[in-house]
Amino acid sequence: MRSRTSVFVGNLVFMALCMAAFPFFLVLGAAAWHDGEEWGWLVAVIGGVCTATIPVMAATATRQEFPGITRRDAVKGGRPSYGDDTFVMWAPRSQPGPVGAQLVRADVLEASLVRYSPDGEATFTTYCGNYAPAEFMPEIRLRLRVHAAEESEGAAGHGEFEVTGEWRVPPLCLSAITAGRLVVLVDPAGPAGPEGPGRVTVLWPRSTLLAGTRTCRVIDLEGRPAEVTRYLGRQLAQMRISRAVGGVEMVGDTIDLRLLEAGTAARYGALADRFRDCPEDRAPVTEPGEEARLLVDELPGEEAGFGTAGRRWSRHGGHLARGRFLEMRGRTTFQVHGPVLDTVLRIRPTDGTPPFDAARRLTVPMDYLAVLHHTKEVVLCVSPDGRSYAVDWQRTGLLAGLATAKVIGRDGREFSLPARSEALWPLMNLLASHGLSNPAPVLDLRRRRMGEVAEAVMEVVRDRGLEPTDHRA
């Protein structure tokens, strides 16, 4: 397991090699000034200033590459307090779409990655303004079943139909594909005239709402909150009202009718009354057929596994903890395997102290973003002194179900763990407490170094009622 110190030393050596000319200018200028050359002091100053930036640049690169979280990153006053079941996503805005287009639901039947090949070779690529570069958005081929509008707002609607096409998908919105529910605009005038459906435009941020990735609540005029997450009929109706009036602002994950214009608030209130009189069933977390839409094996990210652990780190009190994302906000900085996001993370220390919220800029892998509707949980490696936390994406990926975990007993029997199994967390802690590394998702107890934990691992497997998938002795 890499430490922050080792990462800093590596970056310091790299920066020193890249900027080796500046220490030479410092020595050359100082020597020339000592010999009475008037230009020597200028060269020495330039060389000294540039030399002094080497450790600063190394520290900056280390903070980006090894984003440790401490109590100093705790969220300060002035930000909203979120509940444990809240997730707020500030996603890029969608294009308004053609005038008169119908806002409807579309189910994702199949999805496959067409291409993702960013041109930049730098570790971090930053763009100015609010520019969303296409090369950092994977291009995905989708087969959609587009539903007819339940409420056409006076426009002529089209029946259900299927369409196949390729779309650039913002990384923050990948989970909407896995969940299988999108919000689309259908142009009323198709190639064959008004009788056929026209171009289909996907509204990605609204799709994450319909998918349930982003939580949504509504506070009525009397101040009563109502949960709207994964109530598809009500959400689509709300989106149509919002589009008709030019947009409705969400405060965090909440729409407060007391802050809206009177006419808009009245329409929202009437909608709430309608669904209160005729309740709808809550949609599942994901639609059937997820295996045909799951892109985690094609998207970039760290390989999921039981993780690495150093003996020294373990002996001195290093351990694992869990956290949960409460907020993600898109930026204009990207890495090849994921966007750099401003996040708020609720950390649950294991020493009995209360959970705290930390605001930290993190690179979030795309394969994890693709299952964000399933889980917002992360695994954190805690420093031996308990003061610093670092997100462990290997263990987080396995806990999120990015790979199928498997345990092979000493007798050769294989036990497959279901995605997001409760057995994963105790197994990870068991290995970490003994300083045992197992970066793969397969835990083979026949290896000699696993002897000290083999019986404890099998006890966890038996306690969870897991049956062997391979009965060979």
C-alpha positions as CSV (number, residue, x, y, z in Angstrom):
1,M,0.0,0.0,0.0
2,R,1.4,3.4,-1.0
3,S,1.8,6.0,1.7
4,R,1.4,9.7,1.2
5,T,5.1,10.2,2.0
6,S,6.2,7.7,-0.8
7,V,3.9,9.5,-3.3
8,F,5.3,12.9,-2.3
9,V,8.9,11.6,-2.6
10,G,8.2,10.2,-6.1
11,N,6.6,13.4,-7.3
12,L,9.5,15.4,-5.8
13,V,12.1,13.4,-7.7
14,F,10.1,13.7,-10.9
15,M,9.6,17.4,-10.5
16,A,13.3,17.8,-9.7
17,L,14.3,15.9,-12.8
18,C,12.0,17.9,-15.0
19,M,13.2,21.3,-13.6
20,A,16.9,20.3,-13.1
21,A,18.0,23.4,-15.1
22,F,16.8,25.9,-12.5
23,P,19.1,24.8,-9.6
24,F,21.9,25.0,-12.1
25,F,20.8,28.6,-13.0
26,L,20.8,29.4,-9.2
27,V,24.4,28.2,-8.8
28,L,25.5,29.8,-12.0
29,G,24.0,33.1,-11.2
30,A,25.3,33.1,-7.6
31,A,28.8,32.4,-8.9
32,A,28.6,35.1,-11.6
33,W,27.4,37.6,-9.0
34,H,30.2,36.7,-6.7
35,D,32.6,37.4,-9.5
36,G,31.1,40.8,-10.1
37,E,28.9,40.1,-13.1
38,E,25.8,42.4,-12.9
39,W,23.6,39.9,-14.6
40,G,24.4,37.2,-12.1
41,W,21.8,38.4,-9.5
42,L,18.9,38.2,-12.0
43,V,19.8,34.7,-13.1
44,A,20.2,33.6,-9.4
45,V,16.8,35.1,-8.4
46,I,15.0,33.3,-11.4
47,G,16.8,30.0,-10.6
48,G,16.0,30.4,-6.9
49,V,12.3,31.2,-7.3
50,C,11.8,28.3,-9.8
51,T,13.7,25.9,-7.6
52,A,11.5,26.8,-4.6
53,T,8.4,25.9,-6.6
54,I,9.6,22.3,-7.0
55,P,8.4,21.0,-3.6
56,V,5.3,23.2,-3.9
57,M,4.4,21.5,-7.2
58,A,5.2,18.1,-5.8
59,A,2.9,18.7,-2.8
60,T,0.1,19.9,-5.1
61,A,0.5,16.8,-7.3
62,T,0.5,14.6,-4.3
63,R,-2.7,16.1,-2.9
64,Q,-4.4,15.4,-6.2
65,E,-3.0,11.9,-6.6
66,F,-3.3,10.9,-3.0
67,P,-6.3,12.8,-1.7
68,G,-6.1,12.3,2.0
69,I,-9.1,13.5,4.1
70,T,-8.7,15.0,7.6
71,R,-10.8,16.9,10.1
72,R,-9.6,20.1,8.5
73,D,-11.7,19.1,5.4
74,A,-14.9,19.1,7.6
75,V,-17.8,21.0,6.0
76,K,-18.0,24.5,7.4
77,G,-21.1,26.4,8.3
78,G,-23.4,27.8,5.6
79,R,-23.9,24.5,3.8
80,P,-27.1,22.5,4.1
81,S,-27.2,19.6,6.5
82,Y,-28.0,16.4,4.6
83,G,-29.7,13.2,5.9
84,D,-28.0,9.8,5.5
85,D,-30.3,8.9,2.6
86,T,-29.7,12.1,0.6
87,F,-27.6,12.4,-2.5
88,V,-27.3,15.7,-4.4
89,M,-25.7,15.8,-7.8
90,W,-24.9,19.1,-9.6
91,A,-24.8,17.7,-13.1
92,P,-24.2,19.6,-16.3
93,R,-27.3,21.2,-17.8
94,S,-29.0,19.7,-20.8
95,Q,-29.7,21.5,-24.0
96,P,-33.3,22.9,-24.1
97,G,-34.3,20.7,-27.1
98,P,-36.6,21.6,-30.0
99,V,-39.7,23.7,-29.3
100,G,-42.8,21.6,-29.0
101,A,-40.9,18.4,-28.2
102,Q,-42.6,15.9,-25.9
103,L,-40.9,15.0,-22.6
104,V,-41.3,11.3,-22.1
105,R,-39.7,8.2,-20.5
106,A,-37.4,5.8,-22.4
107,D,-36.3,2.4,-21.2
108,V,-32.7,1.3,-22.0
109,L,-32.9,-2.2,-23.6
110,E,-29.2,-2.6,-24.5
111,A,-26.1,-0.5,-24.1
112,S,-22.5,-0.9,-25.4
113,L,-19.4,1.3,-25.4
114,V,-18.5,2.6,-28.8
115,R,-15.4,4.6,-28.0
116,Y,-13.7,6.4,-25.2
117,S,-10.3,7.8,-26.2
118,P,-9.3,11.1,-24.8
119,D,-6.4,12.8,-26.5
120,G,-4.7,14.3,-23.5
121,E,-1.8,12.4,-22.0
122,A,-1.5,14.7,-18.9
123,T,-2.6,13.3,-15.6
124,F,-5.1,16.1,-15.2
125,T,-6.7,18.1,-18.0
126,T,-8.5,21.3,-17.1
127,Y,-10.8,23.4,-19.4
128,C,-11.8,27.0,-18.9
129,G,-15.3,28.2,-18.4
130,N,-18.2,25.7,-18.4
131,Y,-16.9,23.7,-21.4
132,A,-17.7,19.9,-21.4
133,P,-15.2,18.3,-23.7
134,A,-16.7,15.5,-25.8
135,E,-13.4,13.4,-25.6
136,F,-14.0,12.9,-21.9
137,M,-17.5,11.7,-22.4
138,P,-17.8,8.1,-23.4
139,E,-19.8,7.5,-26.6
140,I,-22.4,4.8,-26.0
141,R,-24.7,2.9,-28.3
142,L,-28.2,2.6,-26.9
143,R,-31.3,0.8,-27.9
144,L,-34.3,2.5,-26.4
145,R,-38.0,1.9,-26.0
146,V,-39.6,5.3,-26.0
147,H,-43.0,5.5,-24.3
148,A,-45.9,7.6,-25.3
149,A,-46.5,10.7,-23.2
150,E,-49.1,10.3,-20.4
151,E,-49.6,14.1,-20.5
152,S,-49.0,15.7,-23.9
153,E,-49.7,19.2,-22.7
154,G,-52.1,19.7,-25.6
155,A,-49.6,18.4,-28.3
156,A,-50.2,15.5,-30.5
157,G,-48.4,12.4,-29.1
158,H,-46.8,9.4,-30.7
159,G,-47.2,5.8,-29.6
160,E,-44.5,3.6,-28.2
161,F,-41.5,3.0,-30.5
162,E,-37.9,1.8,-30.4
163,V,-34.9,3.7,-31.5
164,T,-31.1,2.9,-31.7
165,G,-28.4,5.5,-31.7
166,E,-25.1,6.7,-30.2
167,W,-24.9,9.3,-27.5
168,R,-22.2,11.1,-25.7
169,V,-22.9,10.6,-22.0
170,P,-21.6,12.8,-19.2
171,P,-19.7,10.5,-16.7
172,L,-21.9,11.8,-13.8
173,C,-25.0,10.5,-15.6
174,L,-23.8,6.9,-16.4
175,S,-25.9,5.3,-13.7
176,A,-29.1,6.3,-15.5
177,I,-28.1,3.8,-18.3
178,T,-27.5,1.0,-15.8
179,A,-30.8,1.7,-14.0
180,G,-32.5,1.6,-17.4
181,R,-34.6,4.7,-17.2
182,L,-34.0,7.9,-19.2
183,V,-35.9,11.1,-19.8
184,V,-36.0,12.1,-23.5
185,L,-37.5,14.8,-25.7
186,V,-39.1,13.6,-28.9
187,D,-39.3,16.0,-31.8
188,P,-43.0,16.1,-33.0
189,A,-41.9,16.4,-36.6
190,G,-40.1,13.3,-37.8
191,P,-38.4,12.6,-41.2
192,A,-41.7,11.4,-42.6
193,G,-43.7,14.4,-41.3
194,P,-45.8,14.8,-38.2
195,E,-47.1,11.2,-38.4
196,G,-43.8,9.7,-37.3
197,P,-41.6,10.5,-34.3
198,G,-38.6,12.8,-34.8
199,R,-35.2,13.1,-33.3
200,V,-34.8,11.8,-29.7
201,T,-32.8,14.0,-27.3
202,V,-31.7,12.5,-24.0
203,L,-31.9,14.9,-21.0
204,W,-29.1,13.4,-18.9
205,P,-29.4,15.3,-15.6
206,R,-33.1,14.6,-15.5
207,S,-32.4,11.0,-16.3
208,T,-30.4,10.6,-13.1
209,L,-33.5,11.9,-11.2
210,L,-35.8,9.4,-12.9
211,A,-33.2,6.6,-12.3
212,G,-33.2,7.4,-8.6
213,T,-29.5,8.3,-8.4
214,R,-30.3,11.8,-7.3
215,T,-32.8,12.0,-4.4
216,C,-35.8,14.3,-4.7
217,R,-38.2,15.7,-2.2
218,V,-41.0,18.3,-2.4
219,I,-42.0,20.6,0.4
220,D,-45.6,21.9,0.0
221,L,-47.0,25.3,0.9
222,E,-47.7,24.1,4.4
223,G,-44.1,23.0,4.9
224,R,-44.8,19.3,4.7
225,P,-42.0,17.2,3.0
226,A,-42.8,14.4,0.5
227,E,-40.4,11.8,-0.8
228,V,-40.5,11.7,-4.7
229,T,-37.5,9.6,-5.4
230,R,-38.3,6.7,-7.8
231,Y,-42.0,7.7,-8.1
232,L,-41.8,7.9,-11.9
233,G,-45.2,9.2,-12.8
234,R,-45.0,12.1,-10.4
235,Q,-41.4,13.0,-11.4
236,L,-42.2,13.0,-15.1
237,A,-45.2,15.3,-14.4
238,Q,-43.0,17.6,-12.3
239,M,-40.4,17.7,-15.1
240,R,-43.1,18.7,-17.7
241,I,-44.3,21.6,-15.4
242,S,-40.7,22.7,-14.9
243,R,-40.0,22.7,-18.6
244,A,-43.1,24.6,-19.4
245,V,-42.3,27.4,-16.9
246,G,-38.6,27.6,-17.9
247,G,-37.1,25.6,-15.1
248,V,-37.6,25.1,-11.3
249,E,-34.6,25.4,-9.0
250,M,-33.8,22.5,-6.6
251,V,-32.3,23.5,-3.3
252,G,-30.0,20.6,-2.7
253,D,-32.3,17.7,-3.5
254,T,-35.5,19.6,-2.5
255,I,-38.1,21.6,-4.4
256,D,-39.7,24.1,-2.0
257,L,-43.1,25.2,-3.3
258,R,-42.9,28.2,-0.9
259,L,-40.1,29.6,-3.0
260,L,-41.8,29.2,-6.4
261,E,-44.0,31.7,-8.3
262,A,-47.6,31.3,-7.2
263,G,-48.9,29.8,-10.5
264,T,-46.1,27.2,-10.6
265,A,-46.6,26.4,-6.9
266,A,-50.3,25.9,-7.5
267,R,-49.6,23.4,-10.4
268,Y,-47.2,21.5,-8.2
269,G,-49.7,21.5,-5.4
270,A,-52.5,20.1,-7.6
271,L,-50.1,17.4,-8.8
272,A,-49.3,16.4,-5.3
273,D,-53.0,16.2,-4.4
274,R,-53.6,14.0,-7.4
275,F,-50.9,11.5,-6.5
276,R,-52.0,11.6,-2.8
277,D,-55.5,10.6,-3.8
278,C,-54.2,7.9,-6.3
279,P,-50.8,6.7,-4.9
280,E,-48.4,5.0,-7.3
281,D,-46.0,2.2,-6.6
282,R,-42.3,3.0,-6.2
283,A,-40.1,1.9,-9.1
284,P,-37.4,-0.7,-8.5
285,V,-33.7,0.4,-8.1
286,T,-33.0,-1.0,-11.5
287,E,-35.2,-2.2,-14.4
288,P,-35.1,-5.9,-15.5
289,G,-32.3,-6.8,-17.9
290,E,-29.5,-4.9,-16.2
291,E,-26.9,-7.3,-17.5
292,A,-27.5,-6.0,-21.1
293,R,-26.8,-2.4,-19.9
294,L,-24.0,-2.9,-17.4
295,L,-20.9,-1.2,-18.8
296,V,-18.6,-1.5,-15.9
297,D,-16.2,-3.9,-17.6
298,E,-15.9,-1.5,-20.6
299,L,-15.5,1.7,-18.6
300,P,-12.2,2.9,-17.1
301,G,-11.5,2.6,-13.4
302,E,-9.4,0.7,-10.9
303,E,-9.7,-3.1,-10.7
304,A,-12.0,-4.1,-7.9
305,G,-10.6,-6.4,-5.3
306,F,-10.1,-7.2,-1.6
307,G,-7.4,-4.5,-1.6
308,T,-3.8,-4.2,-0.4
309,A,-2.6,-3.7,3.1
310,G,0.9,-3.2,4.5
311,R,2.1,-5.2,7.6
312,R,3.5,-2.0,9.1
313,W,0.3,-0.1,8.5
314,S,-1.7,-2.8,10.1
315,R,0.5,-3.4,13.1
316,H,0.6,0.3,14.0
317,G,-3.2,0.6,14.0
318,G,-4.2,1.3,10.4
319,H,-7.7,0.0,9.6
320,L,-10.7,0.5,7.3
321,A,-13.7,2.7,7.8
322,R,-16.8,3.4,5.7
323,G,-18.2,6.6,4.2
324,R,-21.1,7.7,2.0
325,F,-21.2,10.4,-0.7
326,L,-23.8,13.0,0.0
327,E,-23.0,15.4,-2.8
328,M,-21.1,15.5,-6.1
329,R,-20.5,18.6,-8.2
330,G,-19.0,18.5,-11.7
331,R,-16.0,20.5,-12.6
332,T,-14.0,21.1,-15.8
333,T,-11.0,19.0,-14.7
334,F,-10.8,15.4,-16.0
335,Q,-8.6,12.3,-15.7
336,V,-8.6,9.5,-18.2
337,H,-10.3,7.1,-15.8
338,G,-12.8,9.6,-14.4
339,P,-13.8,13.2,-13.7
340,V,-12.5,15.3,-10.9
341,L,-15.5,16.2,-8.7
342,D,-16.1,18.4,-5.7
343,T,-17.7,16.0,-3.3
344,V,-19.2,15.9,0.2
345,L,-18.5,12.6,2.0
346,R,-20.0,11.5,5.3
347,I,-17.3,9.6,7.2
348,R,-18.1,7.2,10.0
349,P,-15.1,6.8,12.2
350,T,-14.6,3.4,14.0
351,D,-13.4,4.9,17.3
352,G,-16.9,5.8,18.4
353,T,-16.7,9.5,17.6
354,P,-19.7,10.9,15.7
355,P,-19.8,10.9,11.9
356,F,-18.6,14.1,10.2
357,D,-19.0,15.5,6.7
358,A,-15.9,16.3,4.7
359,A,-15.7,18.4,1.5
360,R,-13.0,17.1,-0.8
361,R,-12.0,17.2,-4.5
362,L,-11.7,13.6,-5.7
363,T,-11.2,11.8,-9.0
364,V,-14.2,9.3,-9.2
365,P,-13.8,6.4,-11.5
366,M,-16.3,6.0,-14.3
367,D,-17.1,2.4,-13.5
368,Y,-18.2,3.4,-10.0
369,L,-20.3,6.2,-11.4
370,A,-22.1,3.7,-13.5
371,V,-23.6,2.0,-10.4
372,L,-24.2,5.1,-8.3
373,H,-27.9,4.4,-8.2
374,H,-27.2,1.2,-6.3
375,T,-24.8,2.5,-3.7
376,K,-23.0,5.7,-2.6
377,E,-20.8,3.8,-0.1
378,V,-17.0,4.0,-0.1
379,V,-14.3,2.2,1.8
380,L,-11.7,4.4,3.5
381,C,-8.2,3.5,4.6
382,V,-7.5,5.1,8.0
383,S,-4.0,6.1,9.0
384,P,-2.5,4.5,12.1
385,D,-3.0,7.7,14.1
386,G,-6.6,7.9,13.0
387,R,-6.3,11.4,11.6
388,S,-6.3,10.8,7.9
389,Y,-8.6,9.0,5.5
390,A,-8.1,8.0,1.9
391,V,-10.7,6.5,-0.4
392,D,-9.7,3.0,-1.4
393,W,-11.2,2.5,-4.9
394,Q,-10.2,-1.2,-5.1
395,R,-12.2,-2.1,-2.1
396,T,-15.0,0.4,-2.9
397,G,-15.4,-1.1,-6.3
398,L,-15.8,-4.6,-4.9
399,L,-18.2,-3.4,-2.3
400,A,-20.2,-1.6,-5.0
401,G,-20.5,-4.8,-7.1
402,L,-18.1,-3.9,-9.9
403,A,-16.8,-7.5,-9.8
404,T,-18.0,-10.8,-8.5
405,A,-16.2,-11.8,-5.4
406,K,-15.3,-15.4,-4.8
407,V,-13.8,-17.4,-2.0
408,I,-11.9,-20.7,-2.7
409,G,-11.7,-22.9,0.4
410,R,-8.7,-25.1,1.3
411,D,-10.6,-28.1,-0.1
412,G,-11.1,-26.4,-3.5
413,R,-14.7,-25.6,-3.1
414,E,-15.8,-22.2,-4.5
415,F,-18.2,-19.8,-2.9
416,S,-19.5,-16.9,-5.1
417,L,-20.6,-13.8,-3.1
418,P,-23.6,-11.9,-4.5
419,A,-23.1,-8.4,-5.6
420,R,-22.9,-6.0,-2.7
421,S,-22.9,-9.0,-0.3
422,E,-22.8,-8.3,3.5
423,A,-19.9,-10.7,3.7
424,L,-17.5,-8.4,1.8
425,W,-17.1,-5.9,4.6
426,P,-16.0,-8.4,7.4
427,L,-13.7,-10.2,4.9
428,M,-12.0,-6.9,4.0
429,N,-11.5,-6.0,7.6
430,L,-10.2,-9.4,8.4
431,L,-7.5,-9.2,5.7
432,A,-6.6,-5.6,6.6
433,S,-6.2,-6.4,10.3
434,H,-3.6,-9.1,9.4
435,G,-1.8,-6.9,6.9
436,L,-2.7,-9.3,4.0
437,S,-3.0,-8.0,0.5
438,N,-5.4,-9.5,-2.1
439,P,-5.9,-7.0,-4.9
440,A,-8.0,-9.5,-6.9
441,P,-11.7,-10.2,-6.3
442,V,-10.9,-14.0,-5.8
443,L,-9.7,-14.9,-2.3
444,D,-7.8,-18.3,-2.5
445,L,-7.4,-19.8,0.9
446,R,-5.1,-22.5,-0.5
447,R,-2.2,-20.0,-0.6
448,R,0.2,-20.4,2.2
449,R,0.1,-16.8,3.4
450,M,-3.7,-17.1,3.9
451,G,-3.3,-19.9,6.4
452,E,-3.6,-17.6,9.5
453,V,-7.1,-16.3,8.4
454,A,-8.5,-19.3,6.5
455,E,-10.7,-20.6,9.3
456,A,-11.9,-17.1,10.1
457,V,-12.8,-16.5,6.5
458,M,-14.8,-19.7,6.3
459,E,-16.6,-18.8,9.5
460,V,-17.8,-15.5,7.8
461,V,-18.9,-17.5,4.8
462,R,-20.8,-20.0,6.9
463,D,-22.4,-17.3,9.0
464,R,-23.8,-15.6,5.8
465,G,-25.3,-18.9,4.7
466,L,-23.3,-19.0,1.4
467,E,-23.4,-22.4,-0.4
468,P,-20.5,-23.7,-2.6
469,T,-20.9,-23.3,-6.3
470,D,-18.3,-26.0,-6.9
471,H,-18.7,-29.3,-5.0
472,R,-15.4,-30.8,-6.0
473,A,-13.2,-31.8,-3.1
